[in-house]
Amino acid sequence: MVNVLLVDDDVELSAMLKEYLEHEGFAVDAVHDGEAGVERALSGRYDIAVMDVMMPRLNGVEALRRIRMDSRIPIVMLTARGDGTDRIIGLELGADDYVPKPCTAREVSARLRAIMRRTSGNGSHQDSVRALNVGPLVMWPEQRRAQWDGAVLDLTSAEYNLLEVLVRNAGRLVSKGDLSEQALGRPLARYDRSIDVHVSSIRHKLGKLADGRSWIQTVRGMGYQFVRE
């Protein structure tokens, strides 16, 4: 059973989401302010968190910032529909995905299942135990562990999924649509910049090639390609 932490000051919405998710087989605890959300998220008791951006005392963005200092628990942000700024800030701080409000409980459930399915691995056993090695990068999909030039590579779950897809296709173009489907578990929506923000973060963590180029090349209007040296 997947243990879900729900952080939202809207008590009525929280109760509705909790009831639906529990009916879908999740175990759900709900808290209603950012401070409590941070404390619970860092307790190690939860597999994934859903957190609203707009909350009193401590908003979701600052709560996310504090959580990411110590934890890589997958986090889905609930953002106001049309508010692209909060979405981008959240993704840049390490959110794995977002759901715009108003949202349906079914949509939240589907997003949680997609993230957990990719977090737990969905390839064959043979594929998952085989290490992926391109340049200085080594990834162990079964363990969801990565090293860059011998050092631990600290990635969020969404970043790990995206990098794994790119590395499995090293030297080949991967469209943004395919990346969204395979790594985030959802179709690419119009004006959705999630992939771009996650890739930007990964690039920062990998650094540059000797010639100054990024390890992940942009093919304008089409997608991304991981460089195979």
Secondary structure, DSSP 4 states (H G I P E B T S, - for coil): --EEEEE-S-HHHHHHHHHHHHHTT-EEEEE-SHHHHHHHHTTT--SEEEEES--SSS-HHHHHHHHHTT----EEEEEETT-HHHHHHHHHTT--EEEEES--HHHHHHHHHHHHHHHH--S-HHHHHSPEEETTEEEETTTTEEEETTEE----HHHHHHHHHHHHTTTS-EEHHHHIIIIISSPPPTT--HHHHHHHHHHHHH-B-TTS-BSEEEETTTEEEE---
